[in-house]
Amino acid sequence: MVTLSVVVPVKDEAGNVASLGREIAAATANETAEIIFVDDGSNDGTAAELRALKSELPNFRAIRHNGNFGQSRAVRTGVRAARGDIVVTLDGDGQNDPADIPELLSILRSDNTGRLGLVGGVRVNRQDASNRRFASNFANAFRRRMLKDGASDSGCGLKAFRREVYLALPYFDHMHRFLIALMLREGYEVREVPVNHRPRTQGASKYNNLHRALVGVVDTFGVRWLQKRFRGIAEPEEM
């Protein structure tokens, strides 16, 4: 029985997906795990590399969207297809280090209360261009001020959570950057841990800083509305 599902959204990541898939397999070798890559409408050789991995890695699955629907939709597709009760997500560009997966799993599984909903990575010594780091720091500061979620690095793709908890969250495109606030809204605890961050060796970033900032501002107000429209945690008891 599969107990862990690793979900990786990818878009035009030829040259990255094969090595990343092998690294994830090595990092989860002691788990009863599956690896799910979701191709969000790539136009390069990503699909061919994923097909090749299916014959190389017995626990590897590949899902393809019929167009480009965005990272949040790709993550959701992977989580919905997952067979494990615990899900780990990573970005598909290879900058998240699969070697950090065991630590996140250990922290999540050490919780005996059932209230720890998510363990998220905080990228240390980020290997991004200075303008991307500035935009990310600004966005995180704005979100923290508006949402009061205390998130240090909401954009880090490396996260571990329980599948049923994620699927109970309200879905919207771009929600992957607000998982901490959404988990807290539902009454779950969140922990952050330092994780490695590596330079991109192939391909290019799919994000435009200005566009992402504008969308992020709108989405932040939307999540703030969700927070205000929540009347608290219900503790139902069967009579």
C-alpha positions in Angstrom: 0.0 0.0 0.0 1.3 3.4 -1.0 1.8 5.7 2.1 3.6 8.6 0.5 2.9 10.5 -2.8 5.5 13.0 -4.1 3.8 15.4 -6.5 5.8 17.5 -8.9 4.2 20.1 -11.2 6.2 20.7 -14.4 6.0 23.0 -17.4 8.7 23.0 -20.1 11.3 21.3 -17.8 13.1 19.1 -20.3 16.6 18.4 -19.0 15.4 18.7 -15.4 12.7 16.1 -14.9 14.7 12.9 -15.4 17.4 13.7 -12.9 14.9 15.1 -10.4 12.8 12.0 -10.7 15.8 9.8 -9.9 16.8 12.0 -6.9 13.3 11.8 -5.5 13.4 8.0 -5.9 16.7 7.8 -4.0 15.4 10.2 -1.3 12.3 8.1 -0.7 13.9 4.6 -1.1 12.9 3.7 2.4 9.2 4.7 1.9 6.3 2.9 0.2 6.1 5.8 -2.2 4.9 6.9 -5.6 6.2 9.7 -7.6 3.7 11.7 -9.7 4.8 14.3 -12.2 2.1 16.5 -13.6 2.9 18.0 -17.0 1.0 21.2 -17.3 1.0 21.5 -21.1 4.7 21.5 -21.9 5.8 22.3 -25.4 9.3 21.0 -25.2 10.7 17.5 -24.6 9.3 17.2 -21.1 6.6 14.6 -22.0 9.1 12.3 -23.8 11.4 12.4 -20.7 8.5 11.5 -18.4 7.5 8.6 -20.6 11.1 7.3 -20.4 11.1 7.6 -16.6 8.0 5.4 -16.5 10.0 2.4 -17.7 13.0 3.3 -15.5 11.2 3.9 -12.1 8.6 1.3 -11.2 6.8 3.7 -8.8 6.7 6.6 -11.2 3.5 8.1 -12.7 3.0 10.8 -15.2 -0.1 12.8 -15.8 -0.5 15.4 -18.6 -2.9 18.4 -18.8 -4.4 19.2 -22.2 -3.2 22.8 -21.8 -1.4 25.2 -19.4 -3.6 25.7 -16.3 -1.0 26.8 -13.8 1.0 25.4 -10.9 -1.9 25.3 -8.4 -4.0 23.3 -10.8 -1.1 20.9 -11.5 -0.5 20.3 -7.8 -4.2 19.7 -7.3 -4.4 17.2 -10.1 -1.5 15.3 -8.6 -2.9 15.4 -5.1 -6.3 14.2 -6.3 -4.6 11.3 -8.1 -2.4 10.4 -5.2 -2.8 7.1 -3.4 -0.8 8.0 -0.3 -2.2 9.6 2.8 0.8 12.0 3.0 1.8 14.2 0.1 5.1 16.0 -0.5 5.3 18.6 -3.2 8.4 20.0 -5.0 9.0 22.5 -7.8 9.9 20.9 -11.1 12.9 23.0 -11.9 15.3 21.1 -9.6 16.0 23.9 -7.2 14.2 22.2 -4.3 16.4 19.4 -2.9 14.7 16.0 -2.6 17.3 15.2 0.2 15.2 17.4 2.5 12.1 15.2 2.1 12.8 12.8 5.0 13.1 15.7 7.5 9.8 17.1 6.5 8.2 13.7 6.8 9.7 13.1 10.2 8.3 16.3 11.6 4.8 15.7 10.1 4.7 12.2 11.4 5.9 13.1 14.9 2.7 15.0 15.5 0.4 13.0 17.8 -2.4 15.6 18.1 -3.6 15.5 14.5 -3.5 19.3 14.3 -0.2 19.7 12.4 -1.5 20.3 8.9 1.6 21.3 7.0 5.4 21.3 7.2 6.9 23.9 4.8 10.4 24.6 3.7 12.1 27.9 4.0 14.8 28.3 1.4 18.2 29.0 2.8 20.8 30.9 0.6 18.4 31.2 -2.3 20.1 30.7 -5.6 17.9 33.1 -7.6 18.6 36.4 -9.3 18.5 39.4 -7.0 15.3 40.8 -8.5 13.5 37.6 -7.9 14.7 37.5 -4.3 13.6 41.1 -3.8 10.1 40.4 -5.3 9.7 37.3 -3.2 10.7 39.1 0.1 8.3 41.9 -0.7 5.5 39.5 -1.4 6.1 37.5 1.7 6.2 40.7 3.8 2.9 41.9 2.3 1.2 38.6 2.8 2.3 38.3 6.4 1.0 41.8 7.1 -2.3 41.2 5.5 -3.0 37.6 6.4 -1.2 37.4 9.8 0.0 33.9 8.9 3.6 34.3 9.9 4.8 32.6 6.7 8.5 33.1 6.1 8.6 31.7 2.6 5.2 31.0 1.2 6.6 30.5 -2.3 8.8 27.5 -1.4 7.5 24.5 -3.4 8.8 21.9 -0.9 5.9 21.1 1.5 4.6 18.0 3.3 0.9 17.6 4.3 -1.9 15.1 4.7 -3.9 14.6 1.6 -7.3 14.8 3.2 -6.4 18.1 4.8 -5.3 19.7 1.5 -8.4 18.5 -0.3 -10.6 20.1 2.3 -9.2 23.5 1.6 -11.0 26.0 -0.7 -9.5 25.8 -4.1 -8.6 28.7 -6.4 -5.8 29.2 -9.0 -2.6 30.4 -7.4 -3.6 28.9 -4.0 -0.2 27.1 -3.7 1.2 30.4 -2.4 -1.4 30.6 0.3 -1.4 27.1 1.8 -0.1 28.3 5.1 -2.8 30.9 5.6 -5.5 28.4 4.4 -4.3 25.7 6.8 -4.3 28.1 9.7 -7.8 29.2 8.7 -9.0 25.6 9.1 -7.5 25.4 12.6 -4.4 23.4 11.7 -0.8 24.1 12.9 2.0 24.8 10.5 5.7 24.4 10.9 8.5 25.8 8.8 12.0 24.3 8.5 15.1 25.5 6.7 15.8 23.6 3.4 18.4 23.6 0.7 18.0 25.7 -2.4 19.9 25.0 -5.6 20.7 27.0 -8.7 18.6 26.2 -11.8 20.8 24.4 -14.3 18.4 23.9 -17.2 15.5 26.0 -18.7 14.1 29.3 -17.5 11.7 30.5 -14.9 8.1 30.7 -16.0 7.2 33.7 -13.8 7.3 37.4 -14.6 7.9 39.4 -11.4 5.5 42.2 -12.2 2.6 39.9 -13.3 3.1 37.7 -10.3 3.1 40.7 -7.9 -0.1 42.1 -9.4 -1.8 38.7 -9.2 -0.5 38.1 -5.7 -2.0 41.3 -4.4 -5.4 40.5 -5.8 -5.2 36.9 -4.4 -4.1 38.2 -1.0 -7.2 40.3 -0.7 -9.2 37.3 -1.7 -7.7 35.1 1.0 -8.2 37.9 3.5 -11.9 37.8 2.5 -11.9 34.0 3.1 -10.4 34.5 6.5 -13.1 37.0 7.5 -15.9 34.8 6.2 -14.9 31.9 8.4 -16.9 31.5 11.7 -14.5 29.3 13.5 -13.7 25.6 13.9 -16.7 23.3 14.4 -16.1 20.2 16.6 -19.0 17.9 15.7 -20.0 15.1 17.9 -22.4 12.3 17.0 -25.4 12.1 19.4 
